[in-house]
Amino acid sequence: MNKISVNIISLWRESIYKTLDSLVNQEVSFEYEVNIILQWNLNEEKINEIMKKIDLSVYEYEKWLWFGYYRNQAIEKSTWDILAWIDDDEWTADNNWLSTITKSIREWTYKVVTAGTKIELGKWYIADCISYLWYPWWSVIWFDKMWTVYEDGTTKHLCSGNFAFHRSVLEVVWWFEESLKSGAEDVAFGTILANKWVNIYREPKATIYHIHRDWIINFCKRHMLRGKSVYEYSKLWLISGWHRKDKLNSVKHILFGNFWSKYTPGVWLLFWLQYLFTIVWYGQKKIWSH
């Protein structure tokens, strides 16, 4: 019988309790465990209540290490051969998420599956514009408009907060890249899989929701960090022709996917602002490294 390990890398956001509640109510025909790789303390009373409902383990680690390290620790702590991933600022759209995201793996059709994330607009204008631009971009304009999805349903990209794989793919990609200390370890993982001709299936029905994006200051901080991660990622020599092509297509969809809508001015302004922060911090990271 298939058994699943669900892994959550937690920065201790209050939304993790909503994440866990959505996992408690999953309708499945198999056993599953939930592992939290934690950097801060959780509310013990709430966690104890959830532990009565699902097989939940919490592993606390030193704060502010890199995500590749935390993901690799999750792999090490996972008991089962199918590993599913969800972030602590996301929750499942329905009670069939875990069954759906792992279905093709359990049936041995694919070894890696990814799916989309959704943010509902309508909070306030700037926050909605940030949701267009700040990861996950496809939360507003959808995965298959951001990245290439081929006729057979496969893609070369992973949605970092919504994917699953069989442990056997670790024979191809040994681990999540720990040299990427500012992020993009999921991008590197997916790119290596694609370069090794491992098919990544995009499952259209395994949607999760993401918390609404908000403050400008966090938007700026995110893209400062992104500049560092772009520099670190470029050192791995993983950026190929198809990756550049898809990235250009994603930019086109961001800028023109909402054209002539009320979001046009805000999206265009924030788009250039994000690249200003990314390029400046990329350049500074490059200078500091010498």
SULPE-V508263 format. One record per residue. RES is the residue in one letter. PSI is psi in degrees with one decimal (NA if undefined). OMEGA is omega in whole degrees, -180 to 180 (999 if undefined). Layout:
# SULPE-V508263
res;psi;omega
RES;PSI;OMEGA
RES;PSI;OMEGA
This chain:
# SULPE-V508263
res;psi;omega
M;140.6;178
N;138.6;175
K;143.9;-170
I;140.5;170
S;120.4;177
V;124.7;-175
N;135.4;178
I;119.3;172
I;114.9;-170
S;130.1;170
L;14.3;-174
W;73.7;170
R;143.4;-177
E;-26.0;-179
S;-11.0;-179
I;-29.2;180
Y;-32.2;175
K;-38.2;175
T;-50.0;-177
L;-40.0;178
D;-38.2;-180
S;-28.2;178
L;-29.9;178
V;-37.0;-172
N;14.7;-180
Q;135.2;178
E;105.0;-175
V;161.3;178
S;18.8;-177
F;166.8;178
E;148.0;174
Y;151.3;175
E;158.6;176
V;126.2;178
N;128.6;175
I;121.5;172
I;110.8;-162
L;144.0;175
Q;-10.7;179
W;166.3;178
N;145.7;174
L;168.2;176
N;110.4;-172
E;-38.5;-179
E;-45.8;179
K;-43.0;-179
I;-40.6;179
N;-37.3;178
E;-41.8;180
I;-35.2;179
M;-23.5;177
K;-17.5;-173
K;-30.1;-180
I;164.0;176
D;95.9;-173
L;131.0;175
S;142.2;-180
V;125.5;179
Y;118.7;-176
E;134.2;-178
Y;167.7;177
E;142.1;-177
K;153.1;170
W;31.0;166
L;-168.0;-174
W;151.9;-173
F;-34.8;178
G;-41.1;178
Y;-47.2;-179
Y;-40.3;179
R;-40.2;179
N;-34.8;175
Q;-36.6;177
A;-42.0;177
I;-43.1;-178
E;-37.5;-178
K;-18.0;-177
S;137.7;-177
T;-35.0;-167
W;172.4;-172
D;-18.3;176
I;123.8;-176
L;123.7;176
A;151.3;-174
W;136.7;174
I;143.4;-178
D;164.5;-177
D;2.0;174
D;26.4;-180
E;161.1;176
W;157.2;-174
T;145.4;-179
A;-23.6;180
D;179.5;-177
N;3.6;-180
N;6.7;-175
W;-51.2;-175
L;-38.5;177
S;-40.2;-176
T;-45.2;-176
I;-23.8;-178
T;-3.8;-173
K;-50.9;-178
S;-29.1;177
I;-43.5;179
R;-30.9;180
E;3.4;178
W;28.6;175
T;-43.5;177
Y;158.3;177
K;-17.2;-180
V;133.1;-180
V;137.9;174
T;163.7;-178
A;-178.3;-172
G;166.5;178
T;147.2;-176
K;135.7;170
I;129.2;178
E;128.2;-180
L;169.1;175
G;9.1;179
K;-69.1;169
W;164.0;-164
Y;-54.9;-176
I;-40.0;179
A;-39.5;178
D;-40.2;178
C;-39.3;177
I;-35.8;179
S;-27.0;174
Y;-29.4;-166
L;-26.3;-173
W;133.6;-175
Y;140.6;-5
P;119.7;-176
W;-39.6;-175
W;2.5;178
S;-23.2;-180
V;-42.7;-175
I;10.2;171
W;148.3;-173
F;-48.1;-173
D;-6.9;172
K;-20.0;178
M;-42.9;-174
W;157.4;180
T;126.9;171
V;120.1;-174
Y;170.7;-176
E;-30.4;180
D;4.5;177
G;4.0;-179
T;162.2;-179
T;176.3;178
K;17.4;-176
H;150.9;174
L;140.0;168
C;108.9;-166
S;-28.5;-179
G;9.0;-176
N;78.4;178
F;168.5;179
A;152.7;176
F;159.0;174
H;142.0;-176
R;-23.2;-178
S;-20.9;179
V;-15.0;178
L;-8.7;172
E;-21.3;180
V;-50.1;176
V;105.4;-169
W;-35.1;-178
W;173.9;171
F;136.2;-173
E;115.4;-176
E;-9.5;177
S;-14.3;178
L;85.9;-172
K;-8.2;-179
S;9.4;180
G;-172.3;179
A;12.3;177
E;-30.5;177
D;-37.2;178
V;-44.5;179
A;-41.7;180
F;-49.1;-180
G;-37.9;-179
T;-42.1;178
I;-41.0;176
L;-47.7;-179
A;-41.6;180
N;-24.4;178
K;10.3;177
W;33.1;172
V;119.7;-177
N;133.5;173
I;115.4;-178
Y;130.6;176
R;109.4;-179
E;112.2;-174
P;-12.7;-172
K;1.1;-176
A;58.8;-174
T;145.1;169
I;157.2;177
Y;148.0;180
H;145.6;177
I;152.5;-178
H;136.8;175
R;154.9;-170
D;-98.9;-161
W;144.3;178
I;-40.1;-178
I;-39.7;178
N;-34.8;176
F;-45.9;-180
C;-43.9;179
K;-40.1;-179
R;-42.2;-176
H;-20.0;167
M;-47.3;178
L;-36.5;-179
R;-37.8;177
G;-41.0;178
K;-42.9;-178
S;-35.1;177
V;-42.5;179
Y;-47.3;-179
E;-40.1;-180
Y;-38.3;-179
S;-27.2;-180
K;-17.4;-180
L;-9.1;180
W;41.3;-180
L;-8.8;-176
I;112.8;-177
S;178.9;-179
G;-43.9;-179
W;-30.4;179
H;-43.2;179
R;-41.9;-179
K;-45.5;180
D;-36.8;180
K;-41.5;178
L;-40.0;177
N;-39.0;-180
S;-38.6;177
V;-42.8;179
K;-43.7;-179
H;-34.9;178
I;-47.1;-174
L;-33.7;-174
F;-9.2;-179
G;-24.6;-180
N;20.1;-173
F;143.7;-177
W;18.3;173
S;174.2;180
K;-16.5;-178
Y;-9.2;-174
T;-52.9;-178
P;-46.2;-178
G;-41.0;-179
V;-44.4;-180
W;-42.8;179
L;-48.4;-178
L;-30.4;178
F;-48.8;-179
W;-30.9;176
L;-41.9;-179
Q;-38.5;180
Y;-28.7;175
L;-49.2;179
F;-41.5;-179
T;-47.4;-177
I;-42.9;-179
V;-46.0;-178
W;-27.2;172
Y;-47.1;-179
G;-42.8;-180
Q;-39.7;178
K;-40.7;-180
K;-41.5;179
I;-44.8;-178
W;-25.9;-175
S;-11.9;-178
H;NA;999
